[in-house]
Amino acid sequence: MPVPGPGYSITVRVEAPPSAGAAGDLTSAVGRVGGVITAFDVVESHTDRVVVDITCNAMSANHARDISDTLGALPGVEVRKVSDRTFLMHLGGKIEVTAKVALRNRDDLSRAYTPGVARVCTAIAENPDDARRLTIKRNTVAVVTDGSAVLGLGNIGPAAALPVMEGKAALFKKFGSVDAWPVCLDTQDTEEIIRTVELIAPVYGGINLEDIAAPRCFEIEARLREKLDIPVFHDDQHGTAICVVAALRNALRVVGKDLSDCKVVVCGVGAAGSAIIRLLLQRHTGDKLGPADILAVDVDGIVHGARGDTDANLRWVATNTNRDGVSGRLHDALVGADVFIGVSAPNLFGAEQVATMAPDPVVFALANPDPEIDPLEAQRHAAVVATGRSDYPNQINNVLAFPGVFRGLLDAQAHTITDEMLLAAADAIADVVDGERLNASFIVPSVFDAAVAPAVADAVRKAATATA
């Protein structure tokens, strides 16, 4: 069941009688309908009335209306205005461009613009690599989307996807000091996307592909990596894979298991699931590579070669997983499994299926906003449970990865990105949680842990330099 949260935070301005019990009546009314008050501020006070701003968290837009209606129904109370704090945050957008240099006089202008800028242009024309040193290319990433697979919303198009890309750019700046800019393309044609990104690439030091539907996202990324001399990183694939591999390393430390001995079930074989499988297969445990076995599961059941899938991604998955060629549904795959990783759909199984897994199972139910299994149900039998949500322990969130990954790539002036860099990033995230803090409820650091991005950046930079 959903709980009130800041995503549906409202401020209700009400006018009420100046009685001694007015404040109590107002707060009680909010509580009766399930709202959670986070602030109560008197805006005006008069002999015959008071004006109060009540800020509270709700569960949904309808719940927010219920709260304001309940307040308005109190005797002598008038609701003047209801402000949705999420929409207020987005007014005019969440990012801006500011100049890094002072433009105080003619001398400054002559160096930053004409005529002085011509000397810098000439230098870059003579040596194109100087663009990384003398322009924003040194620290700038394009956040590219077609709006076809926005998390939890689906194919909503480029304009509707823009607030998500703005948020992504803000996170890049906050956590990685990377200047990122949304590039929302009004096309879902693979060739047009590839060509457009190729044409704008001279401005950027890296490309972050975002919310592009599978299977097109695989081809777009692969071909752009071939064409461009800057790193191309599809966050829905590789950001997720990095964070999952990091969390799994620590979860297995908690339960005392080696990855090479584990049967892993990955539910969801789109962009995220496929990338998780690929990166797990590259993970060394001593002299062993990858888990003991991986079973991939999609809407048609366990992936195996005899299914006859025509999708190239599924054919690759079938070839590289399911050692014994088993078939069946998700519930069948879970029997005897050490690890479940879900990047699929809500409410697919319950505690009774977790009970069929191996002793001390690890359950990563990452579908958002509603996971594959209720975390409280999973905890009845699982030793470690993680979700993609912020209201449960062990939130696996891509913001742990992408700011530091691009910080490291830009610092190294990297031209590509490799599995070695992705694994270095995963290890860096895992290592932030030292042995003294590691436990079943704390396998990944907080997204606000200031140590994460620098650690990831340093690891990626070193890996990039070693492979240059």
ZAMARGU-4260 file (C-alpha; in steps of 0.2 Angstrom, whole numbers, plus 5000, padded with zeros to 4 digits):
<rodrens>
0) 5000/5000/5000 | 5007/5017/4996 | 5012/5029/5010 | 5012/5048/5010 | 5028/5055/5002
5) 5037/5071/4996 | 5032/5067/4978 | 5015/5072/4982 | 5019/5086/4994 | 5006/5101/4995
10) 5005/5117/5004 | 4987/5122/5008 | 4984/5140/5013 | 4969/5141/5024 | 4959/5155/5033
15) 4953/5150/5050 | 4945/5157/5066 | 4958/5163/5079 | 4952/5151/5092 | 4964/5142/5104
20) 4959/5125/5096 | 4960/5130/5078 | 4978/5123/5075 | 4973/5106/5083 | 4957/5105/5072
25) 4967/5108/5056 | 4981/5096/5060 | 4968/5083/5066 | 4959/5085/5050 | 4974/5081/5040
30) 4978/5066/5050 | 4961/5059/5049 | 4962/5057/5030 | 4980/5050/5031 | 4990/5065/5027
35) 5007/5068/5035 | 5011/5086/5040 | 5029/5092/5038 | 5026/5111/5042 | 5013/5122/5050
40) 5016/5141/5047 | 5006/5156/5053 | 5006/5168/5038 | 4995/5181/5045 | 4986/5184/5062
45) 4971/5196/5064 | 4959/5198/5078 | 4945/5189/5068 | 4955/5176/5058 | 4972/5168/5055
50) 4980/5163/5039 | 4990/5147/5040 | 5001/5137/5027 | 4999/5118/5030 | 5012/5108/5021
55) 5009/5089/5021 | 5014/5074/5011 | 5000/5064/5002 | 4999/5047/4993 | 4992/5053/4976
60) 4985/5068/4968 | 4967/5062/4973 | 4973/5060/4991 | 4980/5078/4990 | 4962/5084/4985
65) 4955/5074/4999 | 4966/5083/5011 | 4961/5100/5005 | 4943/5096/5004 | 4943/5090/5022
70) 4951/5106/5028 | 4938/5116/5018 | 4924/5107/5026 | 4929/5112/5044 | 4918/5125/5052
75) 4924/5143/5048 | 4938/5137/5038 | 4941/5143/5020 | 4954/5135/5008 | 4962/5150/4999
80) 4975/5141/4988 | 4983/5123/4986 | 5001/5123/4979 | 5008/5107/4973 | 5026/5108/4978
85) 5033/5096/4965 | 5025/5107/4951 | 5032/5123/4959 | 5050/5115/4959 | 5048/5113/4940
90) 5042/5130/4936 | 5053/5137/4922 | 5064/5121/4922 | 5077/5115/4935 | 5093/5119/4926
95) 5101/5134/4918 | 5117/5140/4909 | 5129/5152/4918 | 5145/5160/4912 | 5161/5154/4921
100) 5170/5170/4916 | 5168/5188/4921 | 5162/5200/4907 | 5164/5216/4916 | 5172/5227/4902
105) 5178/5229/4884 | 5194/5219/4888 | 5184/5204/4895 | 5173/5204/4880 | 5187/5205/4868
110) 5195/5189/4875 | 5179/5180/4878 | 5171/5184/4861 | 5177/5194/4846 | 5191/5197/4841
115) 5201/5186/4854 | 5190/5171/4852 | 5196/5169/4834 | 5213/5164/4840 | 5206/5150/4850
120) 5195/5144/4835 | 5210/5144/4824 | 5220/5133/4837 | 5206/5120/4837 | 5204/5120/4818
125) 5223/5116/4818 | 5222/5103/4832 | 5204/5097/4835 | 5210/5088/4851 | 5211/5105/4859
130) 5192/5106/4859 | 5193/5095/4875 | 5205/5108/4883 | 5198/5125/4877 | 5179/5122/4876
135) 5165/5115/4886 | 5168/5098/4878 | 5180/5095/4892 | 5166/5094/4905 | 5149/5092/4895
140) 5138/5077/4893 | 5122/5076/4882 | 5108/5067/4890 | 5099/5060/4875 | 5082/5052/4874
145) 5067/5049/4862 | 5055/5048/4876 | 5050/5030/4871 | 5053/5021/4888 | 5052/5033/4902
150) 5053/5024/4919 | 5035/5020/4925 | 5027/5030/4911 | 5032/5022/4895 | 5031/5030/4878
155) 5027/5048/4882 | 5038/5057/4869 | 5052/5070/4870 | 5043/5085/4877 | 5035/5075/4891
160) 5052/5066/4895 | 5061/5083/4897 | 5057/5085/4915 | 5066/5068/4918 | 5081/5073/4908
165) 5082/5090/4917 | 5082/5080/4933 | 5096/5069/4926 | 5106/5084/4921 | 5104/5092/4939
170) 5110/5076/4947 | 5126/5076/4935 | 5130/5093/4942 | 5126/5090/4960 | 5135/5073/4962
175) 5148/5074/4948 | 5151/5092/4944 | 5147/5087/4926 | 5138/5100/4915 | 5125/5090/4907
180) 5111/5095/4895 | 5095/5087/4889 | 5093/5082/4871 | 5076/5076/4868 | 5074/5070/4850
185) 5057/5071/4841 | 5059/5055/4832 | 5059/5036/4837 | 5068/5031/4821 | 5084/5022/4825
190) 5093/5029/4810 | 5088/5047/4813 | 5093/5046/4832 | 5110/5039/4827 | 5113/5052/4814
195) 5107/5066/4825 | 5118/5061/4840 | 5133/5059/4828 | 5130/5077/4821 | 5129/5085/4839
200) 5144/5075/4846 | 5157/5088/4843 | 5150/5099/4858 | 5151/5085/4870 | 5164/5074/4880
205) 5151/5060/4882 | 5134/5054/4878 | 5122/5047/4891 | 5107/5038/4882 | 5092/5038/4892
210) 5074/5030/4892 | 5075/5023/4874 | 5065/5007/4872 | 5073/4990/4869 | 5078/4983/4858
215) 5082/4999/4848 | 5093/5005/4862 | 5105/4991/4859 | 5108/4995/4841 | 5109/5014/4844
220) 5122/5012/4858 | 5132/4999/4848 | 5133/5009/4832 | 5136/5026/4841 | 5151/5018/4850
225) 5158/5013/4833 | 5155/5030/4826 | 5160/5042/4840 | 5177/5046/4848 | 5168/5049/4865
230) 5161/5037/4877 | 5143/5032/4875 | 5134/5026/4890 | 5116/5019/4891 | 5111/5022/4909
235) 5096/5011/4909 | 5108/4997/4904 | 5125/5000/4912 | 5121/5012/4926 | 5108/4999/4933
240) 5120/4985/4930 | 5134/4994/4939 | 5123/4997/4954 | 5116/4979/4955 | 5133/4971/4953
245) 5140/4982/4967 | 5125/4978/4979 | 5126/4960/4975 | 5144/4959/4979 | 5140/4966/4997
250) 5124/4956/4999 | 5134/4940/4996 | 5147/4945/5008 | 5133/4947/5021 | 5126/4929/5018
255) 5144/4922/5016 | 5142/4915/4998 | 5153/4917/4982 | 5145/4922/4966 | 5153/4908/4957
260) 5143/4896/4968 | 5126/4905/4965 | 5111/4902/4954 | 5105/4919/4949 | 5088/4922/4942
265) 5086/4938/4932 | 5068/4943/4929 | 5066/4955/4914 | 5077/4954/4899 | 5075/4972/4892
270) 5089/4985/4893 | 5093/4983/4911 | 5091/4964/4913 | 5102/4961/4898 | 5116/4972/4904
275) 5115/4965/4922 | 5118/4948/4914 | 5132/4953/4903 | 5141/4962/4918 | 5138/4947/4929
280) 5146/4936/4916 | 5162/4947/4917 | 5163/4946/4936 | 5178/4936/4942 | 5177/4927/4958
285) 5195/4921/4961 | 5199/4911/4945 | 5181/4908/4941 | 5171/4919/4929 | 5152/4923/4932
290) 5139/4914/4943 | 5137/4896/4943 | 5121/4898/4932 | 5110/4912/4927 | 5091/4909/4922
295) 5084/4924/4913 | 5065/4925/4913 | 5053/4936/4903 | 5034/4937/4900 | 5036/4920/4890
300) 5045/4911/4904 | 5063/4905/4906 | 5074/4910/4891 | 5081/4895/4882 | 5088/4891/4865
305) 5073/4880/4860 | 5060/4894/4862 | 5065/4900/4845 | 5066/4919/4849 | 5069/4930/4834
310) 5075/4945/4845 | 5094/4946/4844 | 5096/4951/4862 | 5086/4936/4868 | 5096/4924/4857
315) 5112/4931/4865 | 5104/4928/4882 | 5099/4911/4878 | 5116/4906/4872 | 5125/4913/4887
320) 5113/4908/4901 | 5103/4893/4907 | 5117/4880/4907 | 5105/4865/4908 | 5092/4872/4895
325) 5078/4871/4908 | 5060/4878/4904 | 5046/4884/4914 | 5039/4900/4922 | 5047/4912/4935
330) 5041/4902/4950 | 5050/4887/4943 | 5066/4897/4940 | 5066/4903/4959 | 5067/4885/4966
335) 5084/4883/4973 | 5090/4900/4967 | 5102/4910/4978 | 5098/4927/4970 | 5083/4935/4962
340) 5086/4951/4952 | 5070/4959/4946 | 5069/4973/4933 | 5052/4969/4926 | 5034/4971/4933
345) 5025/4972/4950 | 5018/4959/4961 | 5025/4943/4952 | 5027/4932/4967 | 5025/4931/4986
350) 5034/4924/5001 | 5029/4906/4997 | 5040/4907/4982 | 5055/4915/4991 | 5053/4900/5003
355) 5058/4888/4989 | 5074/4897/4985 | 5091/4891/4992 | 5095/4895/5011 | 5098/4914/5015
360) 5092/4920/4998 | 5095/4937/4991 | 5080/4946/4983 | 5083/4962/4973 | 5065/4968/4968
365) 5069/4983/4958 | 5053/4987/4948 | 5047/5004/4951 | 5036/5011/4959 | 5029/4994/4963
370) 5042/4979/4965 | 5040/4962/4960 | 5037/4956/4977 | 5031/4967/4993 | 5048/4969/5002
375) 5040/4965/5019 | 5034/4948/5011 | 5051/4945/5004 | 5059/4948/5021 | 5049/4934/5029
380) 5062/4922/5020 | 5075/4932/5012 | 5092/4936/5021 | 5094/4952/5011 | 5081/4962/5002
385) 5084/4977/4991 | 5072/4988/4980 | 5073/5003/4969 | 5062/5013/4982 | 5068/5026/4994
390) 5056/5021/5008 | 5064/5004/5011 | 5082/4999/5016 | 5095/4996/5002 | 5089/5007/4988
395) 5098/5003/4972 | 5098/5019/4963 | 5108/5024/4947 | 5113/5040/4954 | 5126/5030/4964
400) 5135/5027/4947 | 5132/5039/4932 | 5139/5055/4940 | 5155/5047/4945 | 5157/5036/4930
405) 5156/5052/4918 | 5167/5062/4930 | 5180/5048/4928 | 5178/5047/4909 | 5179/5065/4907
410) 5195/5067/4918 | 5203/5053/4908 | 5198/5061/4892 | 5192/5044/4887 | 5186/5039/4870
415) 5176/5024/4874 | 5169/5014/4889 | 5173/4996/4893 | 5167/4982/4904 | 5183/4984/4915
420) 5178/5002/4919 | 5160/4997/4923 | 5166/4983/4935 | 5179/4996/4943 | 5164/5007/4946
425) 5154/4993/4954 | 5168/4989/4965 | 5171/5007/4970 | 5152/5008/4975 | 5153/4992/4985
430) 5169/4997/4994 | 5162/5013/5001 | 5152/5002/5013 | 5166/4996/5024 | 5166/4980/5034
435) 5160/4989/5050 | 5145/4996/5042 | 5140/4982/5031 | 5124/4972/5036 | 5108/4965/5029
440) 5100/4982/5029 | 5115/4992/5022 | 5123/4984/5007 | 5124/5000/4996 | 5129/5018/5002
445) 5117/5032/5002 | 5115/5042/4986 | 5120/5057/4997 | 5136/5049/5003 | 5149/5062/4997
450) 5162/5048/4996 | 5153/5039/4982 | 5155/5049/4966 | 5174/5053/4969 | 5177/5035/4973
455) 5169/5030/4957 | 5177/5043/4947 | 5194/5038/4953 | 5191/5020/4949 | 5185/5024/4931
460) 5198/5036/4928 | 5212/5023/4933 | 5203/5009/4923 | 5202/5021/4908 | 5220/5026/4909
465) 5226/5008/4910 | 5217/5003/4894 | 5221/5019/4884
</rodrens>
